[in-house]
Amino acid sequence: MCIAKGPGRDMIDSTQIIGRTIYQRAKEVAGPLASAHQWVNMTDVTVWLNSTHTAQTCKPALGYSFAAGTIDGVGGLNITQGKTEGDPFWDTIRDQIFGKPSEEIKECHKPKPVLLHTGELSKPHPWHPDIVDVQIITLGSLAITAIPGEFTTMSGRRLREAVQAEFASYGMKNMTIIISGLCNVYSHYITTYEEYQAQRYEAASTIYGPHTLSAYIQLFRGLAKAIATDTVANMSSGPEPPFFKQLIIPLIPNIEDKPPIGRNFGDVLEPVKPKYRVGEVAEVTFVGANPKNSAENRTHQTFLTVEKYENTTAAWQIMYNDASWETRFYWHKGFLGRSNATIEWHIPDTVQPGIYRIKYFGHNRKMEILKPAIILPFEGISSIFEVVTT
């Protein structure tokens, strides 16, 4: 299996190591700050291939190899990567459900066989964005390119070289170009023209056609030029993207949360131990409810707190919350609206010894016949426990 794990024991540890490394290096960066941003209709970009020939980007579409998945995430359908021809069976099913893709979109995306013509599907909302944003932020000799998707390695190299050369041609030499993907909006993958011809998963997921990368290179060169020549204020902001006030109805309907018989939301199911040493993990499990309820009702800003009792004030002091690296929040979905929430506190070596407790904040959905659902807040509190250093 081709699964990246990073330098740490697990994904969380790797994220922390990488984050700290970036932070330490970022402290070395200094200089003037500048930024350029532009909205672009990616379905209609004229790409200059050379001084005499142009090409066009396409309305969004996904190819057959998109459904094949990748080595580390194989799709469930009988479709393999590298398909450059459609399949009559799946074409018929698509046509019956969504209608036929236009000849225009099929021709524009060749050699990609169009599986889903997302650029021509608009119910309940457009399936893919037409308008995306491109952006560069510079700090001294560092330039961060905000990419609205995922570049392949070679796509990233080509963009980085092109942007660096553009800066250099206007006097900003030796710029370090950072490719920052998944920024502002998501538009799947961006492959090179050559990779697109092979139509593996990433190419089938390059939704604006074979010249997508060339379009982005052209656009980011324009941003680099504007920053280097101090003409950002003269740039067009581009077409405004649509704003959707009505969100899509959830595919999975919300159900009522229910505690076990004889229990209430926030009750402790598995208690903490009375004493822990630094380096150990304090863990407690509560009767829980769907965390999505809390996202819809933001009366609490965290799912958890770790609190220390201060003798001098005779009060509890919040030491950690769900944004802390030392804490973990796990929601375990059960049956018929029942669920549990487990909170872990990975006690760091720097912790102050003393008396602690863990609090859980949640919201449960209550539903009655012929009445709108209501969201009710609740809390759970662990028993107190002692943390010692030896």
BAMARMI-827361 format. One record per residue (C-alpha): residue in one letter; chain; y, z, x; residue number from 1. Coordinates in pm, 1 decimal, m for minus. Layout:
BEGIN
(node "a"; "A"; (Y; Z; X); NUM) ...
***
This chain:
BEGIN
(node "m"; "A"; (0.0; 0.0; 0.0); 1) (node "c"; "A"; (348.4; m89.6; 123.2); 2) (node "i"; "A"; (539.7; 225.8; 29.8); 3) (node "a"; "A"; (831.0; 352.4; 239.3); 4) (node "k"; "A"; (831.1; 728.4; 295.9); 5) (node "g"; "A"; (1104.1; 775.1; 553.8); 6) (node "p"; "A"; (1121.1; 1027.7; 838.4); 7) (node "g"; "A"; (1044.6; 1341.3; 635.5); 8) (node "r"; "A"; (745.9; 1508.2; 472.1); 9) (node "d"; "A"; (830.8; 1352.6; 135.4); 10) (node "m"; "A"; (1106.1; 1154.6; m36.3); 11) (node "i"; "A"; (1328.9; 1459.7; m86.6); 12) (node "d"; "A"; (1299.1; 1566.7; 275.8); 13) (node "s"; "A"; (1363.1; 1210.2; 393.8); 14) (node "t"; "A"; (1670.9; 1182.2; 173.1); 15) (node "q"; "A"; (1812.8; 1500.4; 321.8); 16) (node "i"; "A"; (1745.2; 1389.6; 680.6); 17) (node "i"; "A"; (1902.2; 1047.5; 624.0); 18) (node "g"; "A"; (2198.0; 1198.2; 438.9); 19) (node "r"; "A"; (2270.3; 1444.9; 718.4); 20) (node "t"; "A"; (2245.7; 1169.6; 980.0); 21) (node "i"; "A"; (2492.8; 951.5; 790.3); 22) (node "y"; "A"; (2725.4; 1248.4; 743.1); 23) (node "q"; "A"; (2727.0; 1334.5; 1112.8); 24) (node "r"; "A"; (2799.3; 974.6; 1211.7); 25) (node "a"; "A"; (3061.8; 939.2; 938.5); 26) (node "k"; "A"; (3263.4; 1220.4; 1095.6); 27) (node "e"; "A"; (3312.2; 994.5; 1398.3); 28) (node "v"; "A"; (3483.5; 722.9; 1192.7); 29) (node "a"; "A"; (3863.8; 718.8; 1182.4); 30) (node "g"; "A"; (4141.1; 471.3; 1115.3); 31) (node "p"; "A"; (4337.4; 309.7; 832.2); 32) (node "l"; "A"; (4175.9; 279.5; 488.8); 33) (node "a"; "A"; (4177.7; m42.6; 286.3); 34) (node "s"; "A"; (3988.1; m184.0; m9.8); 35) (node "a"; "A"; (3950.6; m510.0; m199.8); 36) (node "h"; "A"; (3777.4; m547.4; m536.7); 37) (node "q"; "A"; (3726.1; m839.5; m770.1); 38) (node "w"; "A"; (3538.9; m917.6; m1091.4); 39) (node "v"; "A"; (3343.2; m1243.9; m1080.1); 40) (node "n"; "A"; (3163.4; m1452.0; m1340.9); 41) (node "m"; "A"; (2845.2; m1504.8; m1139.8); 42) (node "t"; "A"; (2711.0; m1760.7; m1386.5); 43) (node "d"; "A"; (2981.3; m2010.7; m1292.6); 44) (node "v"; "A"; (3062.7; m1990.4; m921.9); 45) (node "t"; "A"; (3119.4; m2316.4; m737.2); 46) (node "v"; "A"; (2961.0; m2275.2; m394.6); 47) (node "w"; "A"; (3082.7; m2487.0; m104.5); 48) (node "l"; "A"; (2773.0; m2576.3; 96.8); 49) (node "n"; "A"; (2985.1; m2773.5; 344.5); 50) (node "s"; "A"; (3316.7; m2958.4; 343.4); 51) (node "t"; "A"; (3192.0; m3225.5; 103.1); 52) (node "h"; "A"; (2906.6; m3079.2; m105.0); 53) (node "t"; "A"; (2906.4; m2806.3; m367.9); 54) (node "a"; "A"; (2649.3; m2627.3; m583.3); 55) (node "q"; "A"; (2664.3; m2398.0; m886.2); 56) (node "t"; "A"; (2525.7; m2060.4; m972.1); 57) (node "c"; "A"; (2325.6; m2027.3; m1294.8); 58) (node "k"; "A"; (2303.4; m1826.3; m1610.7); 59) (node "p"; "A"; (2067.9; m1531.8; m1546.8); 60) (node "a"; "A"; (1692.7; m1586.9; m1567.9); 61) (node "l"; "A"; (1377.1; m1420.8; m1438.7); 62) (node "g"; "A"; (1087.5; m1622.4; m1300.3); 63) (node "y"; "A"; (714.0; m1582.0; m1343.1); 64) (node "s"; "A"; (668.2; m1394.6; m1015.7); 65) (node "f"; "A"; (895.1; m1122.1; m1152.6); 66) (node "a"; "A"; (608.6; m1029.8; m1385.7); 67) (node "a"; "A"; (365.2; m1031.9; m1092.6); 68) (node "g"; "A"; (534.7; m731.4; m936.2); 69) (node "t"; "A"; (508.6; m650.0; m566.6); 70) (node "i"; "A"; (247.5; m522.1; m323.7); 71) (node "d"; "A"; (354.3; m162.0; m391.0); 72) (node "g"; "A"; (390.7; m214.0; m766.5); 73) (node "v"; "A"; (162.1; m482.1; m906.5); 74) (node "g"; "A"; (238.6; m613.1; m1255.0); 75) (node "g"; "A"; (m7.4; m570.9; m1539.4); 76) (node "l"; "A"; (m22.1; m937.4; m1642.4); 77) (node "n"; "A"; (m250.3; m1201.2; m1494.3); 78) (node "i"; "A"; (35.7; m1351.5; m1292.2); 79) (node "t"; "A"; (53.1; m1377.0; m914.2); 80) (node "q"; "A"; (347.7; m1406.8; m677.3); 81) (node "g"; "A"; (455.4; m1747.8; m553.8); 82) (node "k"; "A"; (433.3; m1928.1; m888.6); 83) (node "t"; "A"; (648.6; m2241.1; m902.4); 84) (node "e"; "A"; (503.7; m2363.9; m1230.7); 85) (node "g"; "A"; (502.1; m2204.3; m1573.4); 86) (node "d"; "A"; (202.7; m2116.0; m1788.2); 87) (node "p"; "A"; (156.8; m2274.2; m2133.7); 88) (node "f"; "A"; (14.7; m1952.6; m2278.1); 89) (node "w"; "A"; (304.2; m1728.5; m2172.7); 90) (node "d"; "A"; (558.7; m2003.2; m2241.9); 91) (node "t"; "A"; (435.7; m2021.8; m2601.1); 92) (node "i"; "A"; (454.6; m1645.4; m2648.9); 93) (node "r"; "A"; (806.7; m1639.4; m2502.7); 94) (node "d"; "A"; (920.8; m1928.1; m2722.8); 95) (node "q"; "A"; (785.1; m1761.8; m3036.7); 96) (node "i"; "A"; (956.0; m1429.8; m2963.2); 97) (node "f"; "A"; (1281.7; m1527.6; m2792.6); 98) (node "g"; "A"; (1316.8; m1901.2; m2845.7); 99) (node "k"; "A"; (1295.6; m2174.4; m2585.4); 100) (node "p"; "A"; (1511.4; m2166.9; m2271.8); 101) (node "s"; "A"; (1761.7; m2449.9; m2250.2); 102) (node "e"; "A"; (1703.5; m2747.8; m2023.8); 103) (node "e"; "A"; (2024.1; m2651.7; m1843.8); 104) (node "i"; "A"; (1895.2; m2311.0; m1737.5); 105) (node "k"; "A"; (1551.6; m2446.8; m1641.7); 106) (node "e"; "A"; (1703.7; m2721.8; m1428.7); 107) (node "c"; "A"; (1954.2; m2490.4; m1260.7); 108) (node "h"; "A"; (1689.5; m2238.4; m1152.8); 109) (node "k"; "A"; (1438.0; m2483.2; m1002.5); 110) (node "p"; "A"; (1195.1; m2434.6; m833.3); 111) (node "k"; "A"; (1180.3; m2108.3; m1030.5); 112) (node "p"; "A"; (974.8; m2147.1; m1350.1); 113) (node "v"; "A"; (1173.7; m1952.2; m1608.0); 114) (node "l"; "A"; (977.2; m1674.0; m1774.1); 115) (node "l"; "A"; (1270.7; m1498.7; m1943.4); 116) (node "h"; "A"; (1600.4; m1680.4; m2001.1); 117) (node "t"; "A"; (1795.7; m1355.9; m2007.6); 118) (node "g"; "A"; (2132.1; m1531.0; m1976.0); 119) (node "e"; "A"; (2072.3; m1684.1; m2318.6); 120) (node "l"; "A"; (1956.4; m1361.4; m2486.0); 121) (node "s"; "A"; (2229.7; m1144.0; m2634.0); 122) (node "k"; "A"; (2073.0; m909.7; m2891.4); 123) (node "p"; "A"; (2143.9; m622.7; m2921.4); 124) (node "h"; "A"; (2349.8; m675.3; m2604.0); 125) (node "p"; "A"; (2342.2; m934.9; m2324.5); 126) (node "w"; "A"; (2020.7; m884.2; m2130.4); 127) (node "h"; "A"; (2188.1; m942.9; m1794.8); 128) (node "p"; "A"; (2551.9; m927.4; m1685.0); 129) (node "d"; "A"; (2754.5; m1244.3; m1645.9); 130) (node "i"; "A"; (3045.5; m1062.1; m1484.4); 131) (node "v"; "A"; (2980.4; m845.1; m1178.6); 132) (node "d"; "A"; (3213.0; m690.5; m923.7); 133) (node "v"; "A"; (3231.6; m743.0; m548.6); 134) (node "q"; "A"; (3407.9; m498.1; m320.2); 135) (node "i"; "A"; (3476.4; m417.0; 43.8); 136) (node "i"; "A"; (3609.5; m85.7; 173.0); 137) (node "t"; "A"; (3726.0; m58.3; 533.3); 138) (node "l"; "A"; (3791.5; 253.9; 736.1); 139) (node "g"; "A"; (3907.0; 174.0; 1085.7); 140) (node "s"; "A"; (3648.9; m61.2; 1237.8); 141) (node "l"; "A"; (3392.1; 10.8; 964.4); 142) (node "a"; "A"; (3353.4; m218.8; 662.7); 143) (node "i"; "A"; (3130.9; m124.8; 368.5); 144) (node "t"; "A"; (3029.5; m415.8; 147.4); 145) (node "a"; "A"; (2943.3; m298.0; m204.9); 146) (node "i"; "A"; (2658.0; m523.4; m317.8); 147) (node "p"; "A"; (2572.4; m537.4; m692.1); 148) (node "g"; "A"; (2200.7; m576.6; m626.1); 149) (node "e"; "A"; (1928.2; m565.1; m361.1); 150) (node "f"; "A"; (1949.7; m794.4; m58.5); 151) (node "t"; "A"; (1646.7; m904.3; 136.9); 152) (node "t"; "A"; (1666.1; m833.1; 510.2); 153) (node "m"; "A"; (1767.0; m1188.3; 600.8); 154) (node "s"; "A"; (2020.3; m1206.6; 317.8); 155) (node "g"; "A"; (2180.2; m891.2; 453.7); 156) (node "r"; "A"; (2193.3; m1031.7; 805.6); 157) (node "r"; "A"; (2361.2; m1350.7; 691.1); 158) (node "l"; "A"; (2620.9; m1169.8; 482.5); 159) (node "r"; "A"; (2693.3; m923.0; 760.8); 160) (node "e"; "A"; (2741.8; m1199.2; 1017.8); 161) (node "a"; "A"; (2962.5; m1402.6; 782.8); 162) (node "v"; "A"; (3186.7; m1108.2; 690.3); 163) (node "q"; "A"; (3214.9; m995.9; 1052.0); 164) (node "a"; "A"; (3313.2; m1349.0; 1158.5); 165) (node "e"; "A"; (3571.1; m1369.3; 878.7); 166) (node "f"; "A"; (3734.7; m1044.1; 986.5); 167) (node "a"; "A"; (3733.7; m1160.2; 1350.0); 168) (node "s"; "A"; (3896.5; m1493.2; 1265.5); 169) (node "y"; "A"; (4197.8; m1303.4; 1130.4); 170) (node "g"; "A"; (4230.6; m1059.7; 1418.2); 171) (node "m"; "A"; (4001.7; m773.1; 1308.4); 172) (node "k"; "A"; (3742.5; m804.3; 1583.4); 173) (node "n"; "A"; (3428.1; m597.8; 1644.4); 174) (node "m"; "A"; (3404.4; m475.0; 1285.5); 175) (node "t"; "A"; (3083.9; m290.5; 1195.8); 176) (node "i"; "A"; (2957.0; m423.5; 862.9); 177) (node "i"; "A"; (2750.5; m196.2; 637.9); 178) (node "i"; "A"; (2544.9; m341.9; 353.7); 179) (node "s"; "A"; (2553.5; m92.9; 65.7); 180) (node "g"; "A"; (2328.7; m211.9; m216.0); 181) (node "l"; "A"; (2302.9; m113.0; m582.5); 182) (node "c"; "A"; (2680.0; m69.7; m610.7); 183) (node "n"; "A"; (2893.3; m84.3; m927.6); 184) (node "v"; "A"; (2643.7; m290.8; m1130.6); 185) (node "y"; "A"; (2280.9; m395.8; m1088.0); 186) (node "s"; "A"; (2178.3; m761.7; m1077.5); 187) (node "h"; "A"; (1825.4; m747.0; m932.2); 188) (node "y"; "A"; (1748.3; m911.5; m595.8); 189) (node "i"; "A"; (1936.4; m1160.4; m379.9); 190) (node "t"; "A"; (1722.5; m1378.5; m152.5); 191) (node "t"; "A"; (1811.3; m1655.2; 89.5); 192) (node "y"; "A"; (1786.2; m2016.7; m26.3); 193) (node "e"; "A"; (1468.5; m2057.3; 180.6); 194) (node "e"; "A"; (1309.1; m1741.7; 38.3); 195) (node "y"; "A"; (1398.0; m1862.9; m309.1); 196) (node "q"; "A"; (1183.5; m2173.9; m262.1); 197) (node "a"; "A"; (871.3; m1959.5; m210.1); 198) (node "q"; "A"; (927.0; m1777.5; m542.4); 199) (node "r"; "A"; (778.1; m1443.0; m459.1); 200) (node "y"; "A"; (883.2; m1137.2; m659.0); 201) (node "e"; "A"; (1229.7; m1100.7; m504.7); 202) (node "a"; "A"; (1307.6; m1471.2; m544.9); 203) (node "a"; "A"; (1193.3; m1472.7; m906.9); 204) (node "s"; "A"; (1427.6; m1175.6; m954.9); 205) (node "t"; "A"; (1728.1; m1356.2; m804.3); 206) (node "i"; "A"; (1883.7; m1405.4; m1144.2); 207) (node "y"; "A"; (2176.3; m1637.3; m1067.2); 208) (node "g"; "A"; (1970.1; m1913.5; m910.3); 209) (node "p"; "A"; (1897.7; m2053.5; m562.4); 210) (node "h"; "A"; (2260.9; m2040.0; m443.6); 211) (node "t"; "A"; (2321.1; m1674.5; m531.2); 212) (node "l"; "A"; (2343.3; m1558.6; m169.0); 213) (node "s"; "A"; (2579.7; m1841.7; m73.2); 214) (node "a"; "A"; (2803.5; m1742.9; m363.7); 215) (node "y"; "A"; (2814.6; m1379.7; m252.7); 216) (node "i"; "A"; (2885.9; m1477.8; 109.1); 217) (node "q"; "A"; (3173.7; m1695.1; m10.3); 218) (node "l"; "A"; (3312.4; m1415.4; m229.0); 219) (node "f"; "A"; (3284.7; m1142.7; 34.1); 220) (node "r"; "A"; (3447.0; m1365.4; 293.9); 221) (node "g"; "A"; (3739.4; m1394.9; 53.4); 222) (node "l"; "A"; (3764.3; m1016.5; 26.0); 223) (node "a"; "A"; (3748.5; m978.4; 404.7); 224) (node "k"; "A"; (4026.1; m1234.0; 448.5); 225) (node "a"; "A"; (4244.7; m1054.6; 193.9); 226) (node "i"; "A"; (4205.8; m723.2; 376.7); 227) (node "a"; "A"; (4258.4; m875.4; 721.6); 228) (node "t"; "A"; (4572.3; m1062.7; 613.2); 229) (node "d"; "A"; (4704.9; m776.4; 397.0); 230) (node "t"; "A"; (4708.3; m996.1; 86.0); 231) (node "v"; "A"; (4486.8; m785.8; m142.1); 232) (node "a"; "A"; (4779.5; m737.6; m381.0); 233) (node "n"; "A"; (4795.1; m1115.6; m431.2); 234) (node "m"; "A"; (4427.9; m1145.9; m530.8); 235) (node "s"; "A"; (4326.4; m1214.2; m888.0); 236) (node "s"; "A"; (4136.1; m921.4; m1037.4); 237) (node "g"; "A"; (3903.9; m1169.8; m1208.3); 238) (node "p"; "A"; (3764.6; m1172.6; m1563.6); 239) (node "e"; "A"; (3728.8; m832.2; m1726.9); 240) (node "p"; "A"; (3368.7; m737.3; m1811.7); 241) (node "p"; "A"; (3277.1; m653.2; m2172.1); 242) (node "f"; "A"; (3285.8; m292.2; m2283.4); 243) (node "f"; "A"; (3008.8; m188.6; m2521.9); 244) (node "k"; "A"; (3101.7; 99.1; m2749.7); 245) (node "q"; "A"; (2768.7; 100.5; m2931.9); 246) (node "l"; "A"; (2477.3; 195.9; m2708.5); 247) (node "i"; "A"; (2130.5; 50.7; m2750.4); 248) (node "i"; "A"; (1902.9; 249.2; m2980.0); 249) (node "p"; "A"; (1635.3; 424.1; m2768.2); 250) (node "l"; "A"; (1303.9; 240.4; m2759.5); 251) (node "i"; "A"; (1129.1; 577.4; m2777.2); 252) (node "p"; "A"; (1263.0; 770.1; m3079.3); 253) (node "n"; "A"; (1390.7; 1122.0; m3031.0); 254) (node "i"; "A"; (1163.2; 1386.9; m3177.2); 255) (node "e"; "A"; (1217.8; 1749.6; m3259.7); 256) (node "d"; "A"; (1157.4; 2000.2; m2981.6); 257) (node "k"; "A"; (917.6; 2277.6; m3075.4); 258) (node "p"; "A"; (820.5; 2594.5; m2888.7); 259) (node "p"; "A"; (462.7; 2724.8; m2891.5); 260) (node "i"; "A"; (372.5; 2954.6; m3180.4); 261) (node "g"; "A"; (512.2; 3299.7; m3114.7); 262) (node "r"; "A"; (748.1; 3175.9; m2843.1); 263) (node "n"; "A"; (1115.1; 3081.0; m2823.1); 264) (node "f"; "A"; (1295.6; 2824.0; m2612.1); 265) (node "g"; "A"; (1372.3; 2975.4; m2273.1); 266) (node "d"; "A"; (1085.0; 3225.2; m2278.6); 267) (node "v"; "A"; (912.3; 3273.8; m1943.3); 268) (node "l"; "A"; (559.3; 3133.2; m1933.5); 269) (node "e"; "A"; (483.6; 3181.3; m1562.8); 270) (node "p"; "A"; (698.4; 3450.8; m1398.9); 271) (node "v"; "A"; (830.5; 3479.9; m1046.1); 272) (node "k"; "A"; (669.8; 3719.0; m799.5); 273) (node "p"; "A"; (848.6; 4049.8; m735.8); 274) (node "k"; "A"; (919.2; 3969.5; m368.3); 275) (node "y"; "A"; (965.8; 3661.3; m148.1); 276) (node "r"; "A"; (1034.9; 3600.7; 218.5); 277) (node "v"; "A"; (1267.6; 3334.7; 355.5); 278) (node "g"; "A"; (1087.8; 3002.1; 383.0); 279) (node "e"; "A"; (881.4; 3067.6; 69.1); 280) (node "v"; "A"; (926.8; 2906.0; m272.6); 281) (node "a"; "A"; (1026.3; 3110.1; m576.8); 282) (node "e"; "A"; (890.5; 2942.3; m889.4); 283) (node "v"; "A"; (921.0; 3013.6; m1261.6); 284) (node "t"; "A"; (816.6; 2817.4; m1572.2); 285) (node "f"; "A"; (996.9; 2838.7; m1906.9); 286) (node "v"; "A"; (939.0; 2712.6; m2259.4); 287) (node "g"; "A"; (1150.1; 2398.9; m2235.6); 288) (node "a"; "A"; (1304.1; 2113.8; m2431.1); 289) (node "n"; "A"; (1381.2; 1751.0; m2355.0); 290) (node "p"; "A"; (1649.3; 1738.5; m2079.0); 291) (node "k"; "A"; (1795.8; 1431.9; m2250.2); 292) (node "n"; "A"; (1935.2; 1665.3; m2513.7); 293) (node "s"; "A"; (2148.8; 1832.9; m2248.4); 294) (node "a"; "A"; (2279.6; 1496.5; m2129.4); 295) (node "e"; "A"; (2394.4; 1422.7; m2484.3); 296) (node "n"; "A"; (2554.2; 1766.8; m2523.8); 297) (node "r"; "A"; (2731.5; 1859.6; m2201.9); 298) (node "t"; "A"; (2809.8; 2222.6; m2273.6); 299) (node "h"; "A"; (2625.2; 2313.4; m1953.6); 300) (node "q"; "A"; (2694.5; 2143.3; m1621.8); 301) (node "t"; "A"; (2360.9; 2235.3; m1464.6); 302) (node "f"; "A"; (1999.9; 2286.5; m1568.7); 303) (node "l"; "A"; (1961.6; 2592.2; m1348.7); 304) (node "t"; "A"; (2126.0; 2856.5; m1136.8); 305) (node "v"; "A"; (1995.5; 3090.9; m870.4); 306) (node "e"; "A"; (2198.6; 3410.9; m886.2); 307) (node "k"; "A"; (2234.4; 3711.3; m653.8); 308) (node "y"; "A"; (2320.8; 4059.9; m770.6); 309) (node "e"; "A"; (2627.5; 4194.6; m592.4); 310) (node "n"; "A"; (2627.7; 4573.2; m570.6); 311) (node "t"; "A"; (2998.0; 4592.0; m492.0); 312) (node "t"; "A"; (3097.0; 4423.3; m819.2); 313) (node "a"; "A"; (2786.7; 4507.7; m1024.4); 314) (node "a"; "A"; (2773.0; 4141.1; m1129.4); 315) (node "w"; "A"; (2557.5; 3831.6; m1077.5); 316) (node "q"; "A"; (2695.4; 3568.2; m840.2); 317) (node "i"; "A"; (2582.6; 3203.4; m864.7); 318) (node "m"; "A"; (2447.7; 3093.5; m526.0); 319) (node "y"; "A"; (2270.9; 2763.2; m607.9); 320) (node "n"; "A"; (2248.5; 2513.8; m895.9); 321) (node "d"; "A"; (2061.7; 2189.2; m967.5); 322) (node "a"; "A"; (2284.7; 2001.3; m721.0); 323) (node "s"; "A"; (2162.0; 2220.2; m434.1); 324) (node "w"; "A"; (1903.8; 2080.5; m192.7); 325) (node "e"; "A"; (1715.1; 2408.4; m212.0); 326) (node "t"; "A"; (1633.7; 2378.3; m584.5); 327) (node "r"; "A"; (1395.0; 2161.1; m786.9); 328) (node "f"; "A"; (1379.4; 2108.6; m1163.3); 329) (node "y"; "A"; (1061.9; 1967.7; m1319.3); 330) (node "w"; "A"; (1017.4; 1889.7; m1687.1); 331) (node "h"; "A"; (659.9; 1870.7; m1816.7); 332) (node "k"; "A"; (625.1; 1685.3; m2146.5); 333) (node "g"; "A"; (353.9; 1808.1; m2380.8); 334) (node "f"; "A"; (242.8; 1709.7; m2730.4); 335) (node "l"; "A"; (421.5; 1729.1; m3065.7); 336) (node "g"; "A"; (760.0; 1815.6; m2917.1); 337) (node "r"; "A"; (637.7; 2091.3; m2687.3); 338) (node "s"; "A"; (734.0; 2098.7; m2320.4); 339) (node "n"; "A"; (777.4; 2324.6; m2019.4); 340) (node "a"; "A"; (1043.2; 2341.4; m1749.2); 341) (node "t"; "A"; (956.4; 2459.3; m1398.7); 342) (node "i"; "A"; (1226.7; 2563.4; m1152.9); 343) (node "e"; "A"; (1165.4; 2601.7; m781.1); 344) (node "w"; "A"; (1393.2; 2762.0; m526.0); 345) (node "h"; "A"; (1302.0; 2677.0; m167.6); 346) (node "i"; "A"; (1446.1; 2984.3; m0.2); 347) (node "p"; "A"; (1639.7; 2881.6; 313.8); 348) (node "d"; "A"; (1643.4; 3072.5; 641.6); 349) (node "t"; "A"; (2015.9; 3136.2; 599.3); 350) (node "v"; "A"; (1983.5; 3321.5; 268.3); 351) (node "q"; "A"; (2122.5; 3671.9; 231.4); 352) (node "p"; "A"; (1855.9; 3931.4; 151.4); 353) (node "g"; "A"; (1891.3; 4103.2; m183.0); 354) (node "i"; "A"; (1807.2; 4091.4; m553.1); 355) (node "y"; "A"; (1795.3; 3751.1; m722.9); 356) (node "r"; "A"; (1713.8; 3584.8; m1053.8); 357) (node "i"; "A"; (1677.0; 3227.7; m1181.8); 358) (node "k"; "A"; (1840.3; 3101.4; m1501.5); 359) (node "y"; "A"; (1745.7; 2793.2; m1702.1); 360) (node "f"; "A"; (1990.8; 2610.5; m1930.4); 361) (node "g"; "A"; (1866.1; 2370.6; m2195.6); 362) (node "h"; "A"; (1923.2; 2219.6; m2538.3); 363) (node "n"; "A"; (1667.7; 2171.8; m2813.4); 364) (node "r"; "A"; (1682.7; 1911.0; m3087.0); 365) (node "k"; "A"; (1637.5; 2049.0; m3439.3); 366) (node "m"; "A"; (1562.1; 1807.6; m3722.3); 367) (node "e"; "A"; (1547.5; 1863.3; m4096.2); 368) (node "i"; "A"; (1458.0; 1619.7; m4372.5); 369) (node "l"; "A"; (1754.3; 1410.9; m4491.4); 370) (node "k"; "A"; (1987.3; 1585.7; m4248.1); 371) (node "p"; "A"; (2123.6; 1467.2; m3913.5); 372) (node "a"; "A"; (1966.0; 1621.7; m3606.4); 373) (node "i"; "A"; (2154.0; 1903.4; m3438.5); 374) (node "i"; "A"; (2145.0; 2002.2; m3071.5); 375) (node "l"; "A"; (2128.9; 2374.4; m2998.9); 376) (node "p"; "A"; (2186.1; 2536.1; m2657.6); 377) (node "f"; "A"; (1954.8; 2800.5; m2516.7); 378) (node "e"; "A"; (1902.5; 2991.0; m2192.8); 379) (node "g"; "A"; (1610.0; 3141.4; m2008.4); 380) (node "i"; "A"; (1621.9; 3412.0; m1742.4); 381) (node "s"; "A"; (1350.3; 3505.0; m1496.4); 382) (node "s"; "A"; (1271.4; 3860.9; m1403.5); 383) (node "i"; "A"; (1454.8; 3987.4; m1097.5); 384) (node "f"; "A"; (1295.8; 3954.6; m755.6); 385) (node "e"; "A"; (1374.8; 4061.7; m403.0); 386) (node "v"; "A"; (1427.0; 3830.9; m106.5); 387) (node "v"; "A"; (1363.9; 3975.4; 237.9); 388) (node "t"; "A"; (1406.6; 3821.2; 581.8); 389) (node "t"; "A"; (1091.8; 3965.5; 740.8); 390) 
***
